[in-house]
Amino acid sequence: MDRVGVGVIGCGFISAAYLTAARSFPILDVRAVADREPAAARARGTEFGVPARSVEDLLADPAIEIIVNLTVPAAHVEVGLRAVAAGKHVHSEKPLGVEVAQARKLVEAAEAAGVRLGCAPDTFLGGGHQTARMLLDAGAIGRPLAGTAFWMGPGHERWHPNPGFYYQRGGGPMLDMGPYYVTDLVNLLGPVRRVAGVTARARDTRQVMSGPLAGSTVPVEVATHVAGTCEFVSGAVVTVVMSFDVARHRHRPIELYGTDGALAVPDPNRFGGRIELAAAADDWHEVPTEHGFTDGDHRGIGVADLAYALRSGRPHRASGALALHVLEVLEAFGRSSESGTHVDIVSRVERPAVMDPDRLEV
């Protein structure tokens, strides 16, 4: 297949992972990087041997078909709309937007323009999660009834050199880490019907603990502990907790419980990991991974899947529709906490197609 020209907008922390992974996907040809801070684009371009250009030049280049939008969450929709208006396909870093109403405008604009919209996370395309999906589809635990999904830590200010945006509008543990978990749950169980949630905020400021800003404080504008329950259209009920307020815990990332057994799913912020299965009367045992993309960080596999989909005409898996559904679920936790009621999820989405164990192209 002809390679697909890619331009990256946003040269911050996560761009290094995308640019590194892009080298392993022969369908992708990264042709330029850009950032609102030209120095950041030049530094990243030099590091990876890619030209640094202005955002305007990058959007105007007919050789670039896909824009990878790695800006901060509050800019995802704005930059995405500019790319769509330029006739480009877009793959956005998560979340698709900081509000459902805003993100829906991007989805509608892409549909009207006849371009494709994709969005992270794409970790559910990793071997650990694809194998878990295969096991569920094969009836390994019977009919899924319930589950748990936990990501809890003491806060990103402990390691990130500039963590302020995690605590501003568009941040918080649910919008930051929730996309990995809810996207994987939709991949495994299908769409969500309704959500009940409770939110809390432990502190009004956070102290930066690493990098040049160490010792300074950042304001906290969002909930930092979010807990609740997702009821899926399938009938499964999953407890979800995302927190920046927990020092330590022993919960596994995702466990699913069915009529005939239980399944432990790997960390959805990683591509591989240990898969364990237990029948109703037996202890846990490890299940071998049957799909590729398990070792290392393959962030950007969703961009490659989008590129192959463009060339073959098939649907891409990490779609804008999936990301919008997930965002509606994430937003519903806060809405439920404020209202004291369940929040119905309006959007519906099909589970993405299972990947071939050996090839990304199909």
BALOBA-1460 file (C-alpha; in Angstrom, 3 decimals):
// residues 362
<rec num="1" residu="m" x="0.000" y="0.000" z="0.000"/>
<rec num="2" residu="d" x="1.041" y="3.610" z="-0.587"/>
<rec num="3" residu="r" x="2.270" y="5.219" z="2.606"/>
<rec num="4" residu="v" x="0.042" y="7.811" z="4.265"/>
<rec num="5" residu="g" x="1.473" y="11.257" z="4.963"/>
<rec num="6" residu="v" x="1.135" y="12.308" z="8.605"/>
<rec num="7" residu="g" x="1.592" y="15.662" z="10.319"/>
<rec num="8" residu="v" x="1.817" y="16.030" z="14.093"/>
<rec num="9" residu="i" x="0.479" y="19.128" z="15.845"/>
<rec num="10" residu="g" x="1.580" y="19.356" z="19.462"/>
<rec num="11" residu="c" x="5.157" y="18.519" z="20.434"/>
<rec num="12" residu="g" x="4.804" y="18.048" z="24.177"/>
<rec num="13" residu="f" x="5.529" y="15.080" z="26.428"/>
<rec num="14" residu="i" x="3.428" y="12.438" z="24.626"/>
<rec num="15" residu="s" x="4.663" y="13.291" z="21.115"/>
<rec num="16" residu="a" x="7.904" y="11.363" z="21.650"/>
<rec num="17" residu="a" x="5.952" y="8.147" z="22.184"/>
<rec num="18" residu="y" x="3.905" y="8.677" z="19.016"/>
<rec num="19" residu="l" x="6.913" y="9.563" z="16.885"/>
<rec num="20" residu="t" x="8.891" y="6.600" z="18.195"/>
<rec num="21" residu="a" x="6.052" y="4.151" z="17.528"/>
<rec num="22" residu="a" x="5.382" y="5.590" z="14.056"/>
<rec num="23" residu="r" x="8.740" y="4.239" z="12.907"/>
<rec num="24" residu="s" x="7.441" y="0.687" z="13.410"/>
<rec num="25" residu="f" x="4.378" y="1.130" z="11.177"/>
<rec num="26" residu="p" x="5.412" y="1.045" z="7.500"/>
<rec num="27" residu="i" x="2.115" y="2.581" z="6.371"/>
<rec num="28" residu="l" x="2.936" y="5.867" z="8.157"/>
<rec num="29" residu="d" x="5.150" y="8.605" z="6.721"/>
<rec num="30" residu="v" x="5.544" y="11.396" z="9.304"/>
<rec num="31" residu="r" x="6.317" y="14.432" z="7.166"/>
<rec num="32" residu="a" x="6.252" y="17.348" z="9.605"/>
<rec num="33" residu="v" x="5.678" y="18.441" z="13.182"/>
<rec num="34" residu="a" x="4.264" y="21.732" z="14.477"/>
<rec num="35" residu="d" x="3.531" y="23.416" z="17.777"/>
<rec num="36" residu="r" x="2.254" y="26.791" z="18.941"/>
<rec num="37" residu="e" x="5.750" y="27.144" z="20.441"/>
<rec num="38" residu="p" x="8.110" y="26.949" z="17.427"/>
<rec num="39" residu="a" x="11.040" y="26.028" z="19.661"/>
<rec num="40" residu="a" x="9.217" y="22.924" z="20.865"/>
<rec num="41" residu="a" x="8.559" y="21.836" z="17.274"/>
<rec num="42" residu="r" x="12.177" y="22.429" z="16.283"/>
<rec num="43" residu="a" x="13.458" y="20.416" z="19.242"/>
<rec num="44" residu="r" x="11.161" y="17.471" z="18.572"/>
<rec num="45" residu="g" x="11.788" y="17.633" z="14.834"/>
<rec num="46" residu="t" x="15.540" y="17.547" z="15.366"/>
<rec num="47" residu="e" x="15.206" y="14.621" z="17.757"/>
<rec num="48" residu="f" x="13.300" y="12.526" z="15.216"/>
<rec num="49" residu="g" x="14.692" y="13.870" z="11.957"/>
<rec num="50" residu="v" x="11.366" y="15.414" z="10.893"/>
<rec num="51" residu="p" x="10.900" y="18.964" z="9.522"/>
<rec num="52" residu="a" x="9.379" y="21.492" z="11.923"/>
<rec num="53" residu="r" x="6.828" y="23.780" z="10.314"/>
<rec num="54" residu="s" x="4.121" y="26.194" z="11.309"/>
<rec num="55" residu="v" x="0.633" y="24.849" z="11.952"/>
<rec num="56" residu="e" x="-0.650" y="26.806" z="8.939"/>
<rec num="57" residu="d" x="1.968" y="25.331" z="6.588"/>
<rec num="58" residu="l" x="1.353" y="21.835" z="7.876"/>
<rec num="59" residu="l" x="-2.415" y="22.097" z="7.360"/>
<rec num="60" residu="a" x="-1.936" y="23.481" z="3.844"/>
<rec num="61" residu="d" x="0.350" y="20.646" z="2.692"/>
<rec num="62" residu="p" x="-1.537" y="18.322" z="0.283"/>
<rec num="63" residu="a" x="0.969" y="15.528" z="0.980"/>
<rec num="64" residu="i" x="-0.277" y="15.281" z="4.569"/>
<rec num="65" residu="e" x="-3.462" y="13.217" z="4.825"/>
<rec num="66" residu="i" x="-3.731" y="12.631" z="8.583"/>
<rec num="67" residu="i" x="-3.251" y="15.189" z="11.329"/>
<rec num="68" residu="v" x="-2.266" y="13.696" z="14.687"/>
<rec num="69" residu="n" x="-3.529" y="16.180" z="17.257"/>
<rec num="70" residu="l" x="-1.390" y="15.980" z="20.410"/>
<rec num="71" residu="t" x="-2.277" y="19.355" z="21.883"/>
<rec num="72" residu="v" x="-3.586" y="19.823" z="25.452"/>
<rec num="73" residu="p" x="-7.165" y="18.583" z="26.022"/>
<rec num="74" residu="a" x="-8.708" y="22.064" z="25.984"/>
<rec num="75" residu="a" x="-7.375" y="22.589" z="22.433"/>
<rec num="76" residu="h" x="-8.369" y="19.215" z="20.955"/>
<rec num="77" residu="v" x="-11.622" y="20.366" z="19.363"/>
<rec num="78" residu="e" x="-10.288" y="23.732" z="18.154"/>
<rec num="79" residu="v" x="-7.288" y="22.169" z="16.422"/>
<rec num="80" residu="g" x="-9.390" y="19.265" z="15.162"/>
<rec num="81" residu="l" x="-11.881" y="21.629" z="13.552"/>
<rec num="82" residu="r" x="-9.058" y="23.497" z="11.806"/>
<rec num="83" residu="a" x="-7.701" y="20.239" z="10.440"/>
<rec num="84" residu="v" x="-11.130" y="19.085" z="9.259"/>
<rec num="85" residu="a" x="-11.686" y="22.450" z="7.568"/>
<rec num="86" residu="a" x="-8.395" y="21.878" z="5.736"/>
<rec num="87" residu="g" x="-9.713" y="18.555" z="4.431"/>
<rec num="88" residu="k" x="-7.527" y="16.389" z="6.654"/>
<rec num="89" residu="h" x="-8.354" y="13.179" z="8.463"/>
<rec num="90" residu="v" x="-7.714" y="13.585" z="12.195"/>
<rec num="91" residu="h" x="-6.510" y="11.340" z="14.983"/>
<rec num="92" residu="s" x="-6.722" y="13.110" z="18.346"/>
<rec num="93" residu="e" x="-5.087" y="12.388" z="21.638"/>
<rec num="94" residu="k" x="-7.674" y="11.670" z="24.327"/>
<rec num="95" residu="p" x="-10.141" y="12.934" z="25.347"/>
<rec num="96" residu="l" x="-11.902" y="13.922" z="22.135"/>
<rec num="97" residu="g" x="-12.973" y="17.143" z="23.877"/>
<rec num="98" residu="v" x="-13.456" y="18.426" z="27.402"/>
<rec num="99" residu="e" x="-17.252" y="18.471" z="26.964"/>
<rec num="100" residu="v" x="-19.586" y="16.237" z="24.984"/>
<rec num="101" residu="a" x="-21.361" y="19.160" z="23.300"/>
<rec num="102" residu="q" x="-18.038" y="20.535" z="22.094"/>
<rec num="103" residu="a" x="-16.722" y="17.169" z="20.917"/>
<rec num="104" residu="r" x="-19.963" y="16.442" z="19.057"/>
<rec num="105" residu="k" x="-19.313" y="19.500" z="16.884"/>
<rec num="106" residu="l" x="-16.030" y="17.941" z="15.801"/>
<rec num="107" residu="v" x="-17.695" y="14.604" z="14.998"/>
<rec num="108" residu="e" x="-20.397" y="16.361" z="12.971"/>
<rec num="109" residu="a" x="-17.864" y="18.549" z="11.153"/>
<rec num="110" residu="a" x="-15.817" y="15.507" z="10.137"/>
<rec num="111" residu="e" x="-18.924" y="13.720" z="8.869"/>
<rec num="112" residu="a" x="-20.002" y="16.785" z="6.875"/>
<rec num="113" residu="a" x="-16.539" y="17.166" z="5.361"/>
<rec num="114" residu="g" x="-16.267" y="13.488" z="4.459"/>
<rec num="115" residu="v" x="-13.074" y="12.972" z="6.451"/>
<rec num="116" residu="r" x="-12.331" y="10.403" z="9.105"/>
<rec num="117" residu="l" x="-11.978" y="11.130" z="12.801"/>
<rec num="118" residu="g" x="-10.027" y="8.919" z="15.170"/>
<rec num="119" residu="c" x="-9.082" y="9.283" z="18.791"/>
<rec num="120" residu="a" x="-6.916" y="7.754" z="21.484"/>
<rec num="121" residu="p" x="-6.715" y="5.686" z="23.483"/>
<rec num="122" residu="d" x="-5.680" y="2.964" z="21.081"/>
<rec num="123" residu="t" x="-4.223" y="0.705" z="23.773"/>
<rec num="124" residu="f" x="-7.271" y="-1.570" z="23.424"/>
<rec num="125" residu="l" x="-5.714" y="-2.634" z="20.100"/>
<rec num="126" residu="g" x="-2.772" y="-4.144" z="22.007"/>
<rec num="127" residu="g" x="-2.377" y="-7.896" z="22.233"/>
<rec num="128" residu="g" x="-3.408" y="-8.189" z="25.855"/>
<rec num="129" residu="h" x="-6.784" y="-6.552" z="25.280"/>
<rec num="130" residu="q" x="-7.462" y="-8.164" z="21.917"/>
<rec num="131" residu="t" x="-6.830" y="-11.602" z="23.427"/>
<rec num="132" residu="a" x="-9.121" y="-10.744" z="26.350"/>
<rec num="133" residu="r" x="-11.799" y="-9.724" z="23.857"/>
<rec num="134" residu="m" x="-11.339" y="-13.012" z="21.989"/>
<rec num="135" residu="l" x="-11.765" y="-14.961" z="25.233"/>
<rec num="136" residu="l" x="-14.975" y="-13.115" z="26.090"/>
<rec num="137" residu="d" x="-16.382" y="-13.604" z="22.605"/>
<rec num="138" residu="a" x="-15.600" y="-17.317" z="22.847"/>
<rec num="139" residu="g" x="-17.611" y="-17.591" z="26.064"/>
<rec num="140" residu="a" x="-14.669" y="-18.188" z="28.395"/>
<rec num="141" residu="i" x="-16.566" y="-16.742" z="31.394"/>
<rec num="142" residu="g" x="-20.070" y="-17.297" z="30.120"/>
<rec num="143" residu="r" x="-22.344" y="-14.257" z="30.036"/>
<rec num="144" residu="p" x="-20.570" y="-11.217" z="31.577"/>
<rec num="145" residu="l" x="-22.525" y="-10.025" z="34.616"/>
<rec num="146" residu="a" x="-20.314" y="-7.593" z="36.507"/>
<rec num="147" residu="g" x="-16.832" y="-6.188" z="36.858"/>
<rec num="148" residu="t" x="-14.464" y="-3.695" z="38.409"/>
<rec num="149" residu="a" x="-12.159" y="-1.061" z="36.886"/>
<rec num="150" residu="f" x="-9.680" y="0.786" z="39.111"/>
<rec num="151" residu="w" x="-7.006" y="3.389" z="38.470"/>
<rec num="152" residu="m" x="-5.873" y="5.135" z="41.638"/>
<rec num="153" residu="g" x="-2.693" y="7.022" z="42.486"/>
<rec num="154" residu="p" x="-1.420" y="9.997" z="44.489"/>
<rec num="155" residu="g" x="-1.370" y="12.426" z="41.545"/>
<rec num="156" residu="h" x="0.667" y="13.200" z="38.429"/>
<rec num="157" residu="e" x="2.504" y="16.082" z="40.124"/>
<rec num="158" residu="r" x="4.864" y="13.448" z="41.541"/>
<rec num="159" residu="w" x="6.426" y="12.735" z="38.139"/>
<rec num="160" residu="h" x="5.216" y="15.173" z="35.470"/>
<rec num="161" residu="p" x="7.428" y="18.271" z="34.994"/>
<rec num="162" residu="n" x="4.445" y="20.539" z="34.237"/>
<rec num="163" residu="p" x="1.299" y="18.916" z="35.693"/>
<rec num="164" residu="g" x="-0.964" y="21.970" z="35.958"/>
<rec num="165" residu="f" x="-3.297" y="20.998" z="33.097"/>
<rec num="166" residu="y" x="-4.192" y="17.732" z="34.853"/>
<rec num="167" residu="y" x="-5.982" y="19.814" z="37.502"/>
<rec num="168" residu="q" x="-7.662" y="22.336" z="35.212"/>
<rec num="169" residu="r" x="-10.828" y="22.066" z="33.135"/>
<rec num="170" residu="g" x="-10.372" y="19.066" z="30.875"/>
<rec num="171" residu="g" x="-8.198" y="17.307" z="33.442"/>
<rec num="172" residu="g" x="-8.859" y="15.184" z="36.506"/>
<rec num="173" residu="p" x="-8.513" y="11.415" z="36.842"/>
<rec num="174" residu="m" x="-11.682" y="10.542" z="34.938"/>
<rec num="175" residu="l" x="-10.864" y="12.540" z="31.794"/>
<rec num="176" residu="d" x="-7.162" y="11.650" z="32.022"/>
<rec num="177" residu="m" x="-7.171" y="7.949" z="32.893"/>
<rec num="178" residu="g" x="-10.834" y="7.079" z="32.457"/>
<rec num="179" residu="p" x="-10.613" y="6.960" z="28.651"/>
<rec num="180" residu="y" x="-8.248" y="3.965" z="28.813"/>
<rec num="181" residu="y" x="-10.560" y="2.005" z="31.090"/>
<rec num="182" residu="v" x="-13.943" y="2.915" z="29.642"/>
<rec num="183" residu="t" x="-12.736" y="2.464" z="26.049"/>
<rec num="184" residu="d" x="-11.439" y="-1.007" z="26.880"/>
<rec num="185" residu="l" x="-14.676" y="-1.852" z="28.675"/>
<rec num="186" residu="v" x="-16.687" y="-0.815" z="25.597"/>
<rec num="187" residu="n" x="-14.333" y="-2.909" z="23.458"/>
<rec num="188" residu="l" x="-14.980" y="-5.870" z="25.754"/>
<rec num="189" residu="l" x="-18.640" y="-5.440" z="26.735"/>
<rec num="190" residu="g" x="-20.212" y="-3.031" z="24.252"/>
<rec num="191" residu="p" x="-21.866" y="0.351" z="24.841"/>
<rec num="192" residu="v" x="-22.935" y="1.819" z="28.186"/>
<rec num="193" residu="r" x="-26.625" y="2.395" z="28.986"/>
<rec num="194" residu="r" x="-26.417" y="4.552" z="32.124"/>
<rec num="195" residu="v" x="-24.047" y="5.808" z="34.830"/>
<rec num="196" residu="a" x="-24.245" y="6.588" z="38.550"/>
<rec num="197" residu="g" x="-21.377" y="8.539" z="40.084"/>
<rec num="198" residu="v" x="-19.990" y="10.447" z="43.081"/>
<rec num="199" residu="t" x="-17.059" y="12.885" z="42.911"/>
<rec num="200" residu="a" x="-14.779" y="14.548" z="45.467"/>
<rec num="201" residu="r" x="-11.766" y="16.866" z="45.635"/>
<rec num="202" residu="a" x="-9.218" y="16.337" z="48.400"/>
<rec num="203" residu="r" x="-7.165" y="19.554" z="48.060"/>
<rec num="204" residu="d" x="-7.426" y="22.944" z="46.398"/>
<rec num="205" residu="t" x="-3.740" y="23.053" z="45.399"/>
<rec num="206" residu="r" x="-1.055" y="20.531" z="44.461"/>
<rec num="207" residu="q" x="2.708" y="20.841" z="44.895"/>
<rec num="208" residu="v" x="4.898" y="19.976" z="41.886"/>
<rec num="209" residu="m" x="7.512" y="17.434" z="42.949"/>
<rec num="210" residu="s" x="9.779" y="17.053" z="39.895"/>
<rec num="211" residu="g" x="11.461" y="19.080" z="37.155"/>
<rec num="212" residu="p" x="12.174" y="22.816" z="37.012"/>
<rec num="213" residu="l" x="8.825" y="23.693" z="38.643"/>
<rec num="214" residu="a" x="9.458" y="21.515" z="41.714"/>
<rec num="215" residu="g" x="8.239" y="23.223" z="44.865"/>
<rec num="216" residu="s" x="5.657" y="25.397" z="43.110"/>
<rec num="217" residu="t" x="1.936" y="24.843" z="43.496"/>
<rec num="218" residu="v" x="-0.865" y="24.483" z="40.965"/>
<rec num="219" residu="p" x="-4.574" y="25.181" z="41.579"/>
<rec num="220" residu="v" x="-7.069" y="22.326" z="41.486"/>
<rec num="221" residu="e" x="-10.287" y="23.111" z="39.607"/>
<rec num="222" residu="v" x="-11.677" y="19.610" z="39.080"/>
<rec num="223" residu="a" x="-12.757" y="16.559" z="41.045"/>
<rec num="224" residu="t" x="-9.771" y="14.378" z="41.941"/>
<rec num="225" residu="h" x="-11.656" y="11.260" z="43.093"/>
<rec num="226" residu="v" x="-14.454" y="9.844" z="40.945"/>
<rec num="227" residu="a" x="-16.359" y="6.663" z="41.760"/>
<rec num="228" residu="g" x="-19.451" y="5.075" z="40.328"/>
<rec num="229" residu="t" x="-21.101" y="2.366" z="38.295"/>
<rec num="230" residu="c" x="-21.649" y="1.770" z="34.591"/>
<rec num="231" residu="e" x="-24.589" y="-0.336" z="33.453"/>
<rec num="232" residu="f" x="-23.956" y="-1.666" z="29.954"/>
<rec num="233" residu="v" x="-26.576" y="-2.299" z="27.286"/>
<rec num="234" residu="s" x="-25.645" y="-5.977" z="27.609"/>
<rec num="235" residu="g" x="-26.766" y="-5.908" z="31.261"/>
<rec num="236" residu="a" x="-23.283" y="-6.083" z="32.809"/>
<rec num="237" residu="v" x="-22.670" y="-3.754" z="35.774"/>
<rec num="238" residu="v" x="-19.125" y="-2.487" z="36.343"/>
<rec num="239" residu="t" x="-17.783" y="-0.497" z="39.308"/>
<rec num="240" residu="v" x="-15.338" y="2.239" z="38.208"/>
<rec num="241" residu="v" x="-12.980" y="4.302" z="40.411"/>
<rec num="242" residu="m" x="-10.475" y="6.863" z="39.079"/>
<rec num="243" residu="s" x="-8.472" y="8.866" z="41.628"/>
<rec num="244" residu="f" x="-5.542" y="11.225" z="42.161"/>
<rec num="245" residu="d" x="-6.067" y="10.940" z="45.938"/>
<rec num="246" residu="v" x="-5.021" y="7.358" z="46.780"/>
<rec num="247" residu="a" x="-1.514" y="6.663" z="48.100"/>
<rec num="248" residu="r" x="-1.549" y="2.920" z="47.419"/>
<rec num="249" residu="h" x="-3.957" y="0.064" z="46.663"/>
<rec num="250" residu="r" x="-4.065" y="-3.618" z="45.618"/>
<rec num="251" residu="h" x="-6.911" y="-3.695" z="43.106"/>
<rec num="252" residu="r" x="-6.234" y="-5.111" z="39.653"/>
<rec num="253" residu="p" x="-6.959" y="-2.787" z="36.711"/>
<rec num="254" residu="i" x="-9.973" y="-4.631" z="35.287"/>
<rec num="255" residu="e" x="-11.735" y="-7.810" z="36.367"/>
<rec num="256" residu="l" x="-14.861" y="-9.160" z="34.664"/>
<rec num="257" residu="y" x="-17.206" y="-11.715" z="36.240"/>
<rec num="258" residu="g" x="-19.507" y="-13.979" z="34.275"/>
<rec num="259" residu="t" x="-21.936" y="-16.822" z="34.747"/>
<rec num="260" residu="d" x="-19.132" y="-19.382" z="34.312"/>
<rec num="261" residu="g" x="-15.957" y="-17.693" z="35.513"/>
<rec num="262" residu="a" x="-13.866" y="-14.552" z="35.815"/>
<rec num="263" residu="l" x="-11.303" y="-12.744" z="33.654"/>
<rec num="264" residu="a" x="-8.477" y="-10.448" z="34.763"/>
<rec num="265" residu="v" x="-7.658" y="-7.948" z="32.001"/>
<rec num="266" residu="p" x="-4.257" y="-6.210" z="31.777"/>
<rec num="267" residu="d" x="-3.657" y="-2.524" z="32.474"/>
<rec num="268" residu="p" x="-5.540" y="-0.658" z="29.704"/>
<rec num="269" residu="n" x="-2.827" y="2.020" z="29.639"/>
<rec num="270" residu="r" x="-0.489" y="-0.671" z="28.325"/>
<rec num="271" residu="f" x="-0.634" y="-2.831" z="25.234"/>
<rec num="272" residu="g" x="0.330" y="-6.157" z="26.755"/>
<rec num="273" residu="g" x="0.281" y="-7.648" z="30.221"/>
<rec num="274" residu="r" x="-0.804" y="-10.705" z="32.128"/>
<rec num="275" residu="i" x="-4.225" y="-12.201" z="31.333"/>
<rec num="276" residu="e" x="-5.729" y="-14.523" z="33.928"/>
<rec num="277" residu="l" x="-8.818" y="-16.701" z="33.769"/>
<rec num="278" residu="a" x="-10.684" y="-18.599" z="36.484"/>
<rec num="279" residu="a" x="-13.544" y="-21.030" z="36.096"/>
<rec num="280" residu="a" x="-16.242" y="-20.980" z="38.742"/>
<rec num="281" residu="a" x="-14.669" y="-23.749" z="40.840"/>
<rec num="282" residu="d" x="-10.978" y="-23.242" z="39.934"/>
<rec num="283" residu="d" x="-8.151" y="-20.904" z="40.847"/>
<rec num="284" residu="w" x="-6.702" y="-18.240" z="38.515"/>
<rec num="285" residu="h" x="-4.366" y="-19.346" z="35.735"/>
<rec num="286" residu="e" x="-2.502" y="-17.327" z="33.121"/>
<rec num="287" residu="v" x="-3.713" y="-17.366" z="29.538"/>
<rec num="288" residu="p" x="-1.159" y="-16.855" z="26.738"/>
<rec num="289" residu="t" x="-1.537" y="-13.786" z="24.545"/>
<rec num="290" residu="e" x="-2.431" y="-14.710" z="20.974"/>
<rec num="291" residu="h" x="-2.244" y="-11.256" z="19.381"/>
<rec num="292" residu="g" x="0.670" y="-9.017" z="18.517"/>
<rec num="293" residu="f" x="1.634" y="-5.576" z="19.818"/>
<rec num="294" residu="t" x="2.249" y="-6.592" z="23.415"/>
<rec num="295" residu="d" x="5.846" y="-5.541" z="24.093"/>
<rec num="296" residu="g" x="6.712" y="-1.862" z="24.360"/>
<rec num="297" residu="d" x="4.717" y="1.290" z="23.754"/>
<rec num="298" residu="h" x="2.786" y="1.186" z="20.479"/>
<rec num="299" residu="r" x="0.987" y="4.511" z="21.038"/>
<rec num="300" residu="g" x="-0.117" y="5.503" z="17.562"/>
<rec num="301" residu="i" x="-1.296" y="2.056" z="16.478"/>
<rec num="302" residu="g" x="-4.692" y="3.718" z="16.077"/>
<rec num="303" residu="v" x="-3.161" y="6.122" z="13.562"/>
<rec num="304" residu="a" x="-1.727" y="3.176" z="11.637"/>
<rec num="305" residu="d" x="-5.094" y="1.386" z="11.747"/>
<rec num="306" residu="l" x="-6.725" y="4.570" z="10.418"/>
<rec num="307" residu="a" x="-4.144" y="4.769" z="7.632"/>
<rec num="308" residu="y" x="-4.738" y="1.162" z="6.571"/>
<rec num="309" residu="a" x="-8.491" y="1.786" z="6.732"/>
<rec num="310" residu="l" x="-8.130" y="4.772" z="4.413"/>
<rec num="311" residu="r" x="-6.291" y="2.669" z="1.858"/>
<rec num="312" residu="s" x="-8.641" y="-0.341" z="2.043"/>
<rec num="313" residu="g" x="-11.965" y="1.418" z="2.684"/>
<rec num="314" residu="r" x="-12.795" y="-0.514" z="5.851"/>
<rec num="315" residu="p" x="-13.869" y="1.150" z="9.136"/>
<rec num="316" residu="h" x="-11.119" y="2.191" z="11.532"/>
<rec num="317" residu="r" x="-11.315" y="0.944" z="15.092"/>
<rec num="318" residu="a" x="-10.317" y="3.859" z="17.370"/>
<rec num="319" residu="s" x="-13.089" y="5.989" z="15.893"/>
<rec num="320" residu="g" x="-14.517" y="9.378" z="16.738"/>
<rec num="321" residu="a" x="-17.882" y="7.731" z="17.408"/>
<rec num="322" residu="l" x="-16.274" y="5.442" z="19.992"/>
<rec num="323" residu="a" x="-14.443" y="8.376" z="21.600"/>
<rec num="324" residu="l" x="-17.636" y="10.464" z="21.752"/>
<rec num="325" residu="h" x="-19.519" y="7.622" z="23.453"/>
<rec num="326" residu="v" x="-16.691" y="7.201" z="25.956"/>
<rec num="327" residu="l" x="-16.590" y="10.949" z="26.633"/>
<rec num="328" residu="e" x="-20.327" y="10.956" z="27.285"/>
<rec num="329" residu="v" x="-19.789" y="8.182" z="29.849"/>
<rec num="330" residu="l" x="-16.893" y="10.038" z="31.508"/>
<rec num="331" residu="e" x="-18.898" y="13.251" z="31.732"/>
<rec num="332" residu="a" x="-21.880" y="11.381" z="33.169"/>
<rec num="333" residu="f" x="-20.046" y="10.572" z="36.421"/>
<rec num="334" residu="g" x="-19.865" y="14.262" z="37.322"/>
<rec num="335" residu="r" x="-23.397" y="14.956" z="36.112"/>
<rec num="336" residu="s" x="-24.706" y="12.091" z="38.212"/>
<rec num="337" residu="s" x="-22.847" y="13.310" z="41.282"/>
<rec num="338" residu="e" x="-24.301" y="16.796" z="40.873"/>
<rec num="339" residu="s" x="-27.868" y="15.628" z="40.265"/>
<rec num="340" residu="g" x="-27.960" y="12.648" z="42.610"/>
<rec num="341" residu="t" x="-29.541" y="10.517" z="39.872"/>
<rec num="342" residu="h" x="-28.557" y="8.028" z="37.198"/>
<rec num="343" residu="v" x="-27.552" y="9.610" z="33.887"/>
<rec num="344" residu="d" x="-28.721" y="7.875" z="30.713"/>
<rec num="345" residu="i" x="-26.155" y="7.619" z="27.904"/>
<rec num="346" residu="v" x="-27.721" y="8.814" z="24.672"/>
<rec num="347" residu="s" x="-25.107" y="7.679" z="22.161"/>
<rec num="348" residu="r" x="-24.655" y="4.095" z="21.012"/>
<rec num="349" residu="v" x="-21.649" y="2.590" z="19.285"/>
<rec num="350" residu="e" x="-20.744" y="-0.814" z="17.918"/>
<rec num="351" residu="r" x="-17.813" y="-2.649" z="19.450"/>
<rec num="352" residu="p" x="-14.750" y="-2.182" z="17.225"/>
<rec num="353" residu="a" x="-13.898" y="-5.169" z="15.044"/>
<rec num="354" residu="v" x="-11.463" y="-7.640" z="16.571"/>
<rec num="355" residu="m" x="-7.977" y="-7.391" z="15.112"/>
<rec num="356" residu="d" x="-6.378" y="-10.224" z="13.221"/>
<rec num="357" residu="p" x="-3.874" y="-11.951" z="15.534"/>
<rec num="358" residu="d" x="-1.053" y="-11.579" z="13.012"/>
<rec num="359" residu="r" x="-1.756" y="-8.519" z="10.839"/>
<rec num="360" residu="l" x="-2.836" y="-4.930" z="11.398"/>
<rec num="361" residu="e" x="-3.797" y="-4.306" z="7.777"/>
<rec num="362" residu="v" x="-7.122" y="-6.158" z="7.844"/>
